[in-house]
Structures are given as structure tokens and as C-alpha cells.
Amino acid sequence: MENTFRTNLRSELEYQGVTVKELSAKTGIPKPILECYVDKRATTPPADRVVRIAAALGVTVEFLVAGRQKYLHEDGKCDKSLWRWDDK
């Protein structure tokens, strides 16, 4: 399987049992925009949105983008305090 943002995001959503609607609520990114990232249109999001999505799912940006280093720590835990963004 190809390691693209779309395939990695879809796979992680399925693995965690998270819906696009739930991810929208967690990230503040509108559901129709998130659907563009996971469907056949496979739009690539801007970096700030990738950071929001990764933080909401507890995975690294590198994992979503390239399929590598899923967690920030070897113990499989992600320190979400490292992930911040401005909603302004």
C-alpha cells in the first residue's frame, strides 16, 4: 500500500474507530473539508491542518504524511502538550 496522506489518514481513522464527523469536532476543521482529504479527490491539506489532525489522533505529522514514526515516544504515547495551534 502506498504511504500517502490519504491512505494513512483513512487507515488511522479506521484503526481508532473515529469518524470524519468526530475528527471534525476534535480539530475544528469542517467535515466537508476533511472528507476531501479521505475520499478519492485526495486533496492534500495545508501544514497547519495536518498538525491539527495529527494532534487529534495522537500520532505524528510524519506518520500521516510519510507513514513513519507513528508516535512521538517509544512507549507509544503521544505528548499532546507539544501540539499547539492558534484558532484565531
Residue pairs with C-beta under 8 A, 6 or more apart in sequence:
1 7
3 66
3 67
3 68
4 42
5 37
5 42
5 44
5 45
5 50
5 64
5 65
6 37
6 38
6 42
8 63
8 64
8 65
8 67
9 37
9 38
9 53
9 64
10 38
12 18
12 57
12 59
12 63
12 64
13 19
13 20
13 23
13 38
13 57
16 57
18 57
20 31
20 34
20 35
20 38
21 31
23 29
23 34
23 53
23 56
23 57
24 30
24 31
24 34
26 56
27 34
27 49
27 52
27 53
27 55
27 56
28 52
28 87
29 49
29 52
29 53
33 45
33 49
34 53
36 42
36 43
37 43
37 44
37 45
37 53
45 53
47 61
48 85
50 61
50 64
50 65
51 61
51 83
51 85
52 85
53 64
54 60
54 61
54 63
54 64
54 83
55 80
55 83
55 85
57 64
58 71
58 78
58 80
59 70
59 71
59 78
60 69
60 70
60 71
60 72
60 78
62 68
62 69
63 69
63 70
63 71
71 77
71 78
72 78
72 79
72 82
73 79
